Amino acid sequence: MYDVLCELNKTSGITGSMVVGNDGIVIAADLDASFEDDTVGALAASITANINKSMDRLQTSQSHQVTIEAEDGKLFFTDAGMGILVVTTNKNVNIGLVRLEIKNALTKLKLKK
């Protein structure tokens, strides 16, 4: 799993990645030192759980990916089956490229199960 995260992090603009359980427990992480793994994991689990509850209330399908854009960068939270794939990026990242690389990483993670 770490090899998939390391390869994903080589993508231009990506600053780190991790996989967390739906409960927020860190499964594997290769994040920039400026982020605390446990804090990001808890944040990812909380945000995705709240969004999925809202989607239920709207009687629509669950979210597949959530993107948060902040002044300093972006966070991508993607359903990875066994948990959530979290990717952090800089602010000027090519979003299409990141989404493609996330898709490729998800395929590799599912093969490793």
VOZA-415885 format. One record per atom (N, C-alpha, C, CB): x negated, y negated, z negated; chain; residue in one letter; atom name. Coordinates in steps of 0.2 Angstrom, whole numbers, plus 5000, padded with zeros to 4 digits. Glycine has a CB too. Layout:
{r {X, Y, Z}, "A", "A", "CA"}
...
end
This chain:
{r {4996, 5006, 5000}, "A", "M", "N"}
{r {5000, 5000, 5000}, "A", "M", "CA"}
{r {4996, 4994, 5000}, "A", "M", "C"}
{r {5005, 5000, 4994}, "A", "M", "CB"}
{r {4990, 4994, 4996}, "A", "Y", "N"}
{r {4986, 4988, 4996}, "A", "Y", "CA"}
{r {4983, 4987, 5003}, "A", "Y", "C"}
{r {4980, 4989, 4991}, "A", "Y", "CB"}
{r {4981, 4992, 5007}, "A", "D", "N"}
{r {4978, 4991, 5013}, "A", "D", "CA"}
{r {4983, 4987, 5018}, "A", "D", "C"}
{r {4976, 4997, 5016}, "A", "D", "CB"}
{r {4990, 4989, 5017}, "A", "V", "N"}
{r {4995, 4985, 5021}, "A", "V", "CA"}
{r {4995, 4978, 5019}, "A", "V", "C"}
{r {5002, 4989, 5020}, "A", "V", "CB"}
{r {4995, 4976, 5013}, "A", "L", "N"}
{r {4995, 4969, 5010}, "A", "L", "CA"}
{r {4989, 4966, 5013}, "A", "L", "C"}
{r {4996, 4969, 5003}, "A", "L", "CB"}
{r {4983, 4969, 5012}, "A", "C", "N"}
{r {4977, 4966, 5014}, "A", "C", "CA"}
{r {4977, 4964, 5022}, "A", "C", "C"}
{r {4971, 4970, 5013}, "A", "C", "CB"}
{r {4979, 4969, 5026}, "A", "E", "N"}
{r {4980, 4968, 5033}, "A", "E", "CA"}
{r {4985, 4962, 5034}, "A", "E", "C"}
{r {4982, 4974, 5037}, "A", "E", "CB"}
{r {4990, 4962, 5031}, "A", "L", "N"}
{r {4995, 4957, 5032}, "A", "L", "CA"}
{r {4992, 4950, 5030}, "A", "L", "C"}
{r {5002, 4958, 5027}, "A", "L", "CB"}
{r {4988, 4949, 5025}, "A", "N", "N"}
{r {4985, 4943, 5023}, "A", "N", "CA"}
{r {4980, 4940, 5028}, "A", "N", "C"}
{r {4982, 4944, 5016}, "A", "N", "CB"}
{r {4978, 4944, 5032}, "A", "K", "N"}
{r {4973, 4942, 5037}, "A", "K", "CA"}
{r {4977, 4938, 5043}, "A", "K", "C"}
{r {4970, 4948, 5041}, "A", "K", "CB"}
{r {4983, 4938, 5043}, "A", "T", "N"}
{r {4987, 4934, 5048}, "A", "T", "CA"}
{r {4986, 4926, 5046}, "A", "T", "C"}
{r {4995, 4936, 5047}, "A", "T", "CB"}
{r {4985, 4922, 5051}, "A", "S", "N"}
{r {4984, 4915, 5051}, "A", "S", "CA"}
{r {4990, 4912, 5047}, "A", "S", "C"}
{r {4983, 4912, 5057}, "A", "S", "CB"}
{r {4988, 4908, 5041}, "A", "G", "N"}
{r {4994, 4905, 5038}, "A", "G", "CA"}
{r {4996, 4908, 5032}, "A", "G", "C"}
{r {4999, 4903, 5042}, "A", "G", "CB"}
{r {4995, 4915, 5031}, "A", "I", "N"}
{r {4997, 4919, 5026}, "A", "I", "CA"}
{r {4992, 4918, 5020}, "A", "I", "C"}
{r {4999, 4926, 5027}, "A", "I", "CB"}
{r {4994, 4917, 5014}, "A", "T", "N"}
{r {4990, 4916, 5009}, "A", "T", "CA"}
{r {4990, 4921, 5003}, "A", "T", "C"}
{r {4991, 4909, 5005}, "A", "T", "CB"}
{r {4995, 4926, 5004}, "A", "G", "N"}
{r {4995, 4931, 4999}, "A", "G", "CA"}
{r {5002, 4935, 5000}, "A", "G", "C"}
{r {4995, 4929, 4992}, "A", "G", "CB"}
{r {5002, 4941, 4998}, "A", "S", "N"}
{r {5008, 4946, 4998}, "A", "S", "CA"}
{r {5008, 4951, 4992}, "A", "S", "C"}
{r {5008, 4950, 5005}, "A", "S", "CB"}
{r {5014, 4953, 4991}, "A", "M", "N"}
{r {5015, 4958, 4986}, "A", "M", "CA"}
{r {5021, 4962, 4987}, "A", "M", "C"}
{r {5015, 4954, 4979}, "A", "M", "CB"}
{r {5022, 4968, 4983}, "A", "V", "N"}
{r {5028, 4971, 4983}, "A", "V", "CA"}
{r {5030, 4972, 4976}, "A", "V", "C"}
{r {5027, 4979, 4987}, "A", "V", "CB"}
{r {5036, 4970, 4975}, "A", "V", "N"}
{r {5039, 4971, 4968}, "A", "V", "CA"}
{r {5045, 4975, 4968}, "A", "V", "C"}
{r {5040, 4964, 4965}, "A", "V", "CB"}
{r {5047, 4978, 4963}, "A", "G", "N"}
{r {5053, 4982, 4962}, "A", "G", "CA"}
{r {5059, 4977, 4962}, "A", "G", "C"}
{r {5053, 4987, 4956}, "A", "G", "CB"}
{r {5065, 4980, 4963}, "A", "N", "N"}
{r {5071, 4975, 4962}, "A", "N", "CA"}
{r {5072, 4973, 4955}, "A", "N", "C"}
{r {5077, 4979, 4964}, "A", "N", "CB"}
{r {5068, 4976, 4950}, "A", "D", "N"}
{r {5068, 4973, 4943}, "A", "D", "CA"}
{r {5063, 4968, 4942}, "A", "D", "C"}
{r {5067, 4979, 4939}, "A", "D", "CB"}
{r {5059, 4966, 4947}, "A", "G", "N"}
{r {5053, 4961, 4946}, "A", "G", "CA"}
{r {5047, 4964, 4944}, "A", "G", "C"}
{r {5056, 4956, 4941}, "A", "G", "CB"}
{r {5046, 4970, 4943}, "A", "I", "N"}
{r {5040, 4974, 4941}, "A", "I", "CA"}
{r {5035, 4974, 4947}, "A", "I", "C"}
{r {5041, 4981, 4938}, "A", "I", "CB"}
{r {5029, 4972, 4946}, "A", "V", "N"}
{r {5024, 4971, 4952}, "A", "V", "CA"}
{r {5022, 4979, 4953}, "A", "V", "C"}
{r {5018, 4967, 4950}, "A", "V", "CB"}
{r {5023, 4981, 4960}, "A", "I", "N"}
{r {5020, 4987, 4962}, "A", "I", "CA"}
{r {5013, 4987, 4965}, "A", "I", "C"}
{r {5025, 4990, 4967}, "A", "I", "CB"}
{r {5012, 4982, 4969}, "A", "A", "N"}
{r {5006, 4980, 4972}, "A", "A", "CA"}
{r {5005, 4973, 4973}, "A", "A", "C"}
{r {5004, 4985, 4978}, "A", "A", "CB"}
{r {4999, 4970, 4973}, "A", "A", "N"}
{r {4999, 4963, 4974}, "A", "A", "CA"}
{r {4992, 4961, 4977}, "A", "A", "C"}
{r {5000, 4959, 4968}, "A", "A", "CB"}
{r {4992, 4956, 4981}, "A", "D", "N"}
{r {4986, 4953, 4984}, "A", "D", "CA"}
{r {4987, 4946, 4985}, "A", "D", "C"}
{r {4983, 4957, 4991}, "A", "D", "CB"}
{r {4989, 4942, 4980}, "A", "L", "N"}
{r {4991, 4935, 4980}, "A", "L", "CA"}
{r {4985, 4931, 4979}, "A", "L", "C"}
{r {4996, 4934, 4975}, "A", "L", "CB"}
{r {4986, 4925, 4981}, "A", "D", "N"}
{r {4981, 4919, 4980}, "A", "D", "CA"}
{r {4980, 4918, 4972}, "A", "D", "C"}
{r {4983, 4913, 4983}, "A", "D", "CB"}
{r {4975, 4917, 4970}, "A", "A", "N"}
{r {4973, 4916, 4963}, "A", "A", "CA"}
{r {4978, 4911, 4959}, "A", "A", "C"}
{r {4966, 4914, 4961}, "A", "A", "CB"}
{r {4980, 4906, 4963}, "A", "S", "N"}
{r {4984, 4901, 4961}, "A", "S", "CA"}
{r {4991, 4903, 4958}, "A", "S", "C"}
{r {4985, 4895, 4966}, "A", "S", "CB"}
{r {4993, 4909, 4960}, "A", "F", "N"}
{r {5000, 4912, 4958}, "A", "F", "CA"}
{r {4999, 4917, 4953}, "A", "F", "C"}
{r {5003, 4915, 4965}, "A", "F", "CB"}
{r {5003, 4918, 4948}, "A", "E", "N"}
{r {5003, 4923, 4943}, "A", "E", "CA"}
{r {5008, 4929, 4946}, "A", "E", "C"}
{r {5006, 4920, 4936}, "A", "E", "CB"}
{r {5005, 4935, 4947}, "A", "D", "N"}
{r {5009, 4940, 4950}, "A", "D", "CA"}
{r {5016, 4941, 4946}, "A", "D", "C"}
{r {5005, 4947, 4949}, "A", "D", "CB"}
{r {5016, 4942, 4940}, "A", "D", "N"}
{r {5022, 4943, 4936}, "A", "D", "CA"}
{r {5027, 4938, 4937}, "A", "D", "C"}
{r {5020, 4944, 4929}, "A", "D", "CB"}
{r {5025, 4932, 4937}, "A", "T", "N"}
{r {5030, 4926, 4938}, "A", "T", "CA"}
{r {5033, 4926, 4945}, "A", "T", "C"}
{r {5026, 4919, 4937}, "A", "T", "CB"}
{r {5029, 4927, 4950}, "A", "V", "N"}
{r {5031, 4928, 4957}, "A", "V", "CA"}
{r {5036, 4934, 4957}, "A", "V", "C"}
{r {5026, 4928, 4962}, "A", "V", "CB"}
{r {5034, 4939, 4954}, "A", "G", "N"}
{r {5038, 4945, 4955}, "A", "G", "CA"}
{r {5045, 4944, 4951}, "A", "G", "C"}
{r {5035, 4951, 4951}, "A", "G", "CB"}
{r {5045, 4941, 4946}, "A", "A", "N"}
{r {5052, 4940, 4942}, "A", "A", "CA"}
{r {5056, 4935, 4946}, "A", "A", "C"}
{r {5050, 4937, 4935}, "A", "A", "CB"}
{r {5052, 4930, 4949}, "A", "L", "N"}
{r {5056, 4925, 4953}, "A", "L", "CA"}
{r {5059, 4928, 4959}, "A", "L", "C"}
{r {5051, 4919, 4956}, "A", "L", "CB"}
{r {5055, 4932, 4963}, "A", "A", "N"}
{r {5058, 4936, 4969}, "A", "A", "CA"}
{r {5064, 4940, 4967}, "A", "A", "C"}
{r {5053, 4940, 4972}, "A", "A", "CB"}
{r {5064, 4944, 4962}, "A", "A", "N"}
{r {5069, 4948, 4960}, "A", "A", "CA"}
{r {5075, 4944, 4958}, "A", "A", "C"}
{r {5067, 4953, 4954}, "A", "A", "CB"}
{r {5074, 4939, 4954}, "A", "S", "N"}
{r {5080, 4935, 4952}, "A", "S", "CA"}
{r {5083, 4931, 4958}, "A", "S", "C"}
{r {5077, 4929, 4947}, "A", "S", "CB"}
{r {5079, 4928, 4962}, "A", "I", "N"}
{r {5082, 4925, 4968}, "A", "I", "CA"}
{r {5086, 4930, 4972}, "A", "I", "C"}
{r {5077, 4921, 4972}, "A", "I", "CB"}
{r {5083, 4935, 4974}, "A", "T", "N"}
{r {5086, 4940, 4979}, "A", "T", "CA"}
{r {5093, 4943, 4976}, "A", "T", "C"}
{r {5082, 4945, 4981}, "A", "T", "CB"}
{r {5092, 4944, 4969}, "A", "A", "N"}
{r {5098, 4947, 4966}, "A", "A", "CA"}
{r {5104, 4942, 4966}, "A", "A", "C"}
{r {5097, 4949, 4958}, "A", "A", "CB"}
{r {5103, 4936, 4964}, "A", "N", "N"}
{r {5108, 4930, 4964}, "A", "N", "CA"}
{r {5111, 4929, 4971}, "A", "N", "C"}
{r {5105, 4924, 4962}, "A", "N", "CB"}
{r {5106, 4929, 4976}, "A", "I", "N"}
{r {5109, 4929, 4983}, "A", "I", "CA"}
{r {5113, 4934, 4985}, "A", "I", "C"}
{r {5103, 4928, 4988}, "A", "I", "CB"}
{r {5111, 4940, 4984}, "A", "N", "N"}
{r {5115, 4946, 4985}, "A", "N", "CA"}
{r {5122, 4946, 4982}, "A", "N", "C"}
{r {5111, 4953, 4984}, "A", "N", "CB"}
{r {5122, 4944, 4975}, "A", "K", "N"}
{r {5129, 4943, 4972}, "A", "K", "CA"}
{r {5133, 4938, 4975}, "A", "K", "C"}
{r {5127, 4941, 4965}, "A", "K", "CB"}
{r {5130, 4933, 4978}, "A", "S", "N"}
{r {5134, 4928, 4981}, "A", "S", "CA"}
{r {5136, 4930, 4988}, "A", "S", "C"}
{r {5130, 4921, 4983}, "A", "S", "CB"}
{r {5132, 4934, 4991}, "A", "M", "N"}
{r {5134, 4937, 4998}, "A", "M", "CA"}
{r {5140, 4942, 4996}, "A", "M", "C"}
{r {5129, 4941, 5001}, "A", "M", "CB"}
{r {5140, 4946, 4991}, "A", "D", "N"}
{r {5146, 4950, 4989}, "A", "D", "CA"}
{r {5152, 4946, 4988}, "A", "D", "C"}
{r {5144, 4954, 4983}, "A", "D", "CB"}
{r {5152, 4941, 4985}, "A", "R", "N"}
{r {5157, 4936, 4984}, "A", "R", "CA"}
{r {5160, 4934, 4990}, "A", "R", "C"}
{r {5156, 4931, 4979}, "A", "R", "CB"}
{r {5156, 4933, 4995}, "A", "L", "N"}
{r {5158, 4930, 5002}, "A", "L", "CA"}
{r {5160, 4936, 5006}, "A", "L", "C"}
{r {5153, 4927, 5005}, "A", "L", "CB"}
{r {5160, 4942, 5003}, "A", "Q", "N"}
{r {5162, 4948, 5007}, "A", "Q", "CA"}
{r {5158, 4949, 5014}, "A", "Q", "C"}
{r {5169, 4948, 5008}, "A", "Q", "CB"}
{r {5152, 4948, 5013}, "A", "T", "N"}
{r {5147, 4949, 5019}, "A", "T", "CA"}
{r {5142, 4953, 5017}, "A", "T", "C"}
{r {5145, 4942, 5022}, "A", "T", "CB"}
{r {5138, 4955, 5022}, "A", "S", "N"}
{r {5132, 4960, 5021}, "A", "S", "CA"}
{r {5127, 4957, 5017}, "A", "S", "C"}
{r {5129, 4963, 5027}, "A", "S", "CB"}
{r {5123, 4961, 5014}, "A", "Q", "N"}
{r {5117, 4959, 5009}, "A", "Q", "CA"}
{r {5112, 4956, 5014}, "A", "Q", "C"}
{r {5114, 4965, 5006}, "A", "Q", "CB"}
{r {5108, 4951, 5010}, "A", "S", "N"}
{r {5103, 4948, 5014}, "A", "S", "CA"}
{r {5097, 4953, 5016}, "A", "S", "C"}
{r {5100, 4942, 5010}, "A", "S", "CB"}
{r {5094, 4951, 5021}, "A", "H", "N"}
{r {5088, 4955, 5023}, "A", "H", "CA"}
{r {5082, 4951, 5021}, "A", "H", "C"}
{r {5088, 4957, 5030}, "A", "H", "CB"}
{r {5082, 4945, 5022}, "A", "Q", "N"}
{r {5076, 4941, 5021}, "A", "Q", "CA"}
{r {5078, 4934, 5018}, "A", "Q", "C"}
{r {5071, 4940, 5027}, "A", "Q", "CB"}
{r {5074, 4931, 5014}, "A", "V", "N"}
{r {5076, 4925, 5011}, "A", "V", "CA"}
{r {5069, 4921, 5012}, "A", "V", "C"}
{r {5078, 4925, 5003}, "A", "V", "CB"}
{r {5070, 4915, 5015}, "A", "T", "N"}
{r {5064, 4910, 5016}, "A", "T", "CA"}
{r {5065, 4904, 5012}, "A", "T", "C"}
{r {5063, 4909, 5023}, "A", "T", "CB"}
{r {5060, 4902, 5008}, "A", "I", "N"}
{r {5060, 4896, 5004}, "A", "I", "CA"}
{r {5055, 4892, 5006}, "A", "I", "C"}
{r {5059, 4897, 4996}, "A", "I", "CB"}
{r {5057, 4886, 5008}, "A", "E", "N"}
{r {5052, 4881, 5011}, "A", "E", "CA"}
{r {5051, 4875, 5005}, "A", "E", "C"}
{r {5054, 4878, 5018}, "A", "E", "CB"}
{r {5045, 4875, 5003}, "A", "A", "N"}
{r {5043, 4869, 4998}, "A", "A", "CA"}
{r {5038, 4865, 5002}, "A", "A", "C"}
{r {5040, 4873, 4992}, "A", "A", "CB"}
{r {5036, 4860, 4998}, "A", "E", "N"}
{r {5032, 4855, 5001}, "A", "E", "CA"}
{r {5025, 4857, 5002}, "A", "E", "C"}
{r {5031, 4849, 4996}, "A", "E", "CB"}
{r {5022, 4862, 4998}, "A", "D", "N"}
{r {5016, 4865, 4999}, "A", "D", "CA"}
{r {5015, 4871, 5003}, "A", "D", "C"}
{r {5013, 4866, 4992}, "A", "D", "CB"}
{r {5021, 4874, 5004}, "A", "G", "N"}
{r {5021, 4881, 5008}, "A", "G", "CA"}
{r {5027, 4884, 5008}, "A", "G", "C"}
{r {5016, 4885, 5005}, "A", "G", "CB"}
{r {5027, 4890, 5010}, "A", "K", "N"}
{r {5034, 4894, 5011}, "A", "K", "CA"}
{r {5033, 4901, 5007}, "A", "K", "C"}
{r {5035, 4895, 5018}, "A", "K", "CB"}
{r {5039, 4904, 5005}, "A", "L", "N"}
{r {5039, 4910, 5002}, "A", "L", "CA"}
{r {5044, 4914, 5006}, "A", "L", "C"}
{r {5041, 4910, 4994}, "A", "L", "CB"}
{r {5042, 4920, 5008}, "A", "F", "N"}
{r {5047, 4925, 5011}, "A", "F", "CA"}
{r {5048, 4931, 5007}, "A", "F", "C"}
{r {5044, 4927, 5018}, "A", "F", "CB"}
{r {5054, 4932, 5005}, "A", "F", "N"}
{r {5056, 4938, 5001}, "A", "F", "CA"}
{r {5060, 4943, 5006}, "A", "F", "C"}
{r {5061, 4936, 4995}, "A", "F", "CB"}
{r {5058, 4948, 5007}, "A", "T", "N"}
{r {5061, 4953, 5012}, "A", "T", "CA"}
{r {5062, 4960, 5009}, "A", "T", "C"}
{r {5056, 4954, 5018}, "A", "T", "CB"}
{r {5068, 4963, 5010}, "A", "D", "N"}
{r {5070, 4969, 5007}, "A", "D", "CA"}
{r {5065, 4974, 5010}, "A", "D", "C"}
{r {5077, 4971, 5009}, "A", "D", "CB"}
{r {5062, 4978, 5006}, "A", "A", "N"}
{r {5057, 4983, 5008}, "A", "A", "CA"}
{r {5059, 4990, 5007}, "A", "A", "C"}
{r {5050, 4982, 5005}, "A", "A", "CB"}
{r {5066, 4991, 5005}, "A", "G", "N"}
{r {5068, 4997, 5003}, "A", "G", "CA"}
{r {5067, 4999, 4996}, "A", "G", "C"}
{r {5065, 5003, 5008}, "A", "G", "CB"}
{r {5060, 5000, 4994}, "A", "M", "N"}
{r {5058, 5002, 4988}, "A", "M", "CA"}
{r {5058, 4996, 4983}, "A", "M", "C"}
{r {5052, 5006, 4988}, "A", "M", "CB"}
{r {5059, 4990, 4986}, "A", "G", "N"}
{r {5058, 4984, 4982}, "A", "G", "CA"}
{r {5058, 4978, 4987}, "A", "G", "C"}
{r {5052, 4984, 4978}, "A", "G", "CB"}
{r {5054, 4973, 4985}, "A", "I", "N"}
{r {5054, 4967, 4989}, "A", "I", "CA"}
{r {5047, 4965, 4991}, "A", "I", "C"}
{r {5057, 4961, 4985}, "A", "I", "CB"}
{r {5046, 4964, 4998}, "A", "L", "N"}
{r {5040, 4962, 5000}, "A", "L", "CA"}
{r {5040, 4954, 5000}, "A", "L", "C"}
{r {5039, 4964, 5008}, "A", "L", "CB"}
{r {5035, 4951, 4996}, "A", "V", "N"}
{r {5034, 4944, 4995}, "A", "V", "CA"}
{r {5028, 4942, 4999}, "A", "V", "C"}
{r {5034, 4942, 4987}, "A", "V", "CB"}
{r {5029, 4937, 5003}, "A", "V", "N"}
{r {5024, 4934, 5007}, "A", "V", "CA"}
{r {5023, 4926, 5005}, "A", "V", "C"}
{r {5024, 4935, 5014}, "A", "V", "CB"}
{r {5017, 4924, 5004}, "A", "T", "N"}
{r {5016, 4917, 5003}, "A", "T", "CA"}
{r {5012, 4914, 5009}, "A", "T", "C"}
{r {5013, 4915, 4996}, "A", "T", "CB"}
{r {5014, 4908, 5011}, "A", "T", "N"}
{r {5011, 4905, 5016}, "A", "T", "CA"}
{r {5009, 4898, 5015}, "A", "T", "C"}
{r {5015, 4906, 5023}, "A", "T", "CB"}
{r {5005, 4895, 5019}, "A", "N", "N"}
{r {5004, 4887, 5019}, "A", "N", "CA"}
{r {5010, 4884, 5022}, "A", "N", "C"}
{r {4997, 4885, 5022}, "A", "N", "CB"}
{r {5010, 4877, 5022}, "A", "K", "N"}
{r {5016, 4874, 5024}, "A", "K", "CA"}
{r {5017, 4873, 5032}, "A", "K", "C"}
{r {5016, 4867, 5022}, "A", "K", "CB"}
{r {5011, 4874, 5036}, "A", "N", "N"}
{r {5011, 4873, 5043}, "A", "N", "CA"}
{r {5011, 4880, 5047}, "A", "N", "C"}
{r {5006, 4869, 5045}, "A", "N", "CB"}
{r {5013, 4885, 5043}, "A", "V", "N"}
{r {5013, 4892, 5046}, "A", "V", "CA"}
{r {5017, 4893, 5052}, "A", "V", "C"}
{r {5014, 4897, 5041}, "A", "V", "CB"}
{r {5016, 4897, 5057}, "A", "N", "N"}
{r {5020, 4899, 5062}, "A", "N", "CA"}
{r {5025, 4904, 5060}, "A", "N", "C"}
{r {5016, 4902, 5069}, "A", "N", "CB"}
{r {5031, 4902, 5059}, "A", "I", "N"}
{r {5036, 4906, 5055}, "A", "I", "CA"}
{r {5038, 4912, 5059}, "A", "I", "C"}
{r {5043, 4902, 5054}, "A", "I", "CB"}
{r {5038, 4912, 5066}, "A", "G", "N"}
{r {5039, 4918, 5070}, "A", "G", "CA"}
{r {5034, 4923, 5070}, "A", "G", "C"}
{r {5040, 4915, 5078}, "A", "G", "CB"}
{r {5028, 4921, 5069}, "A", "L", "N"}
{r {5022, 4925, 5068}, "A", "L", "CA"}
{r {5022, 4929, 5062}, "A", "L", "C"}
{r {5015, 4922, 5069}, "A", "L", "CB"}
{r {5024, 4925, 5057}, "A", "V", "N"}
{r {5025, 4928, 5050}, "A", "V", "CA"}
{r {5030, 4933, 5050}, "A", "V", "C"}
{r {5026, 4923, 5045}, "A", "V", "CB"}
{r {5036, 4932, 5053}, "A", "R", "N"}
{r {5041, 4936, 5053}, "A", "R", "CA"}
{r {5040, 4943, 5056}, "A", "R", "C"}
{r {5048, 4933, 5056}, "A", "R", "CB"}
{r {5036, 4942, 5062}, "A", "L", "N"}
{r {5034, 4948, 5066}, "A", "L", "CA"}
{r {5029, 4952, 5062}, "A", "L", "C"}
{r {5030, 4946, 5072}, "A", "L", "CB"}
{r {5024, 4949, 5058}, "A", "E", "N"}
{r {5019, 4953, 5054}, "A", "E", "CA"}
{r {5023, 4956, 5048}, "A", "E", "C"}
{r {5014, 4948, 5052}, "A", "E", "CB"}
{r {5028, 4953, 5045}, "A", "I", "N"}
{r {5032, 4956, 5040}, "A", "I", "CA"}
{r {5035, 4962, 5042}, "A", "I", "C"}
{r {5037, 4951, 5037}, "A", "I", "CB"}
{r {5038, 4962, 5048}, "A", "K", "N"}
{r {5041, 4967, 5051}, "A", "K", "CA"}
{r {5036, 4973, 5052}, "A", "K", "C"}
{r {5045, 4966, 5058}, "A", "K", "CB"}
{r {5031, 4972, 5055}, "A", "N", "N"}
{r {5025, 4977, 5056}, "A", "N", "CA"}
{r {5023, 4980, 5049}, "A", "N", "C"}
{r {5019, 4974, 5059}, "A", "N", "CB"}
{r {5022, 4976, 5044}, "A", "A", "N"}
{r {5020, 4978, 5037}, "A", "A", "CA"}
{r {5026, 4982, 5034}, "A", "A", "C"}
{r {5019, 4972, 5032}, "A", "A", "CB"}
{r {5032, 4981, 5035}, "A", "L", "N"}
{r {5038, 4985, 5033}, "A", "L", "CA"}
{r {5038, 4992, 5036}, "A", "L", "C"}
{r {5044, 4981, 5034}, "A", "L", "CB"}
{r {5036, 4992, 5042}, "A", "T", "N"}
{r {5036, 4998, 5046}, "A", "T", "CA"}
{r {5030, 5003, 5042}, "A", "T", "C"}
{r {5035, 4998, 5053}, "A", "T", "CB"}
{r {5025, 5000, 5041}, "A", "K", "N"}
{r {5019, 5003, 5038}, "A", "K", "CA"}
{r {5020, 5005, 5031}, "A", "K", "C"}
{r {5013, 4999, 5039}, "A", "K", "CB"}
{r {5024, 5001, 5027}, "A", "L", "N"}
{r {5025, 5003, 5020}, "A", "L", "CA"}
{r {5030, 5009, 5020}, "A", "L", "C"}
{r {5028, 4997, 5017}, "A", "L", "CB"}
{r {5035, 5009, 5025}, "A", "K", "N"}
{r {5040, 5014, 5025}, "A", "K", "CA"}
{r {5037, 5021, 5027}, "A", "K", "C"}
{r {5046, 5013, 5030}, "A", "K", "CB"}
{r {5032, 5021, 5031}, "A", "L", "N"}
{r {5028, 5027, 5033}, "A", "L", "CA"}
{r {5024, 5029, 5027}, "A", "L", "C"}
{r {5023, 5025, 5039}, "A", "L", "CB"}
{r {5022, 5025, 5023}, "A", "K", "N"}
{r {5018, 5027, 5017}, "A", "K", "CA"}
{r {5022, 5031, 5011}, "A", "K", "C"}
{r {5014, 5021, 5014}, "A", "K", "CB"}
{r {5028, 5030, 5012}, "A", "K", "N"}
{r {5032, 5033, 5006}, "A", "K", "CA"}
{r {5031, 5040, 5005}, "A", "K", "C"}
{r {5040, 5032, 5008}, "A", "K", "CB"}
end
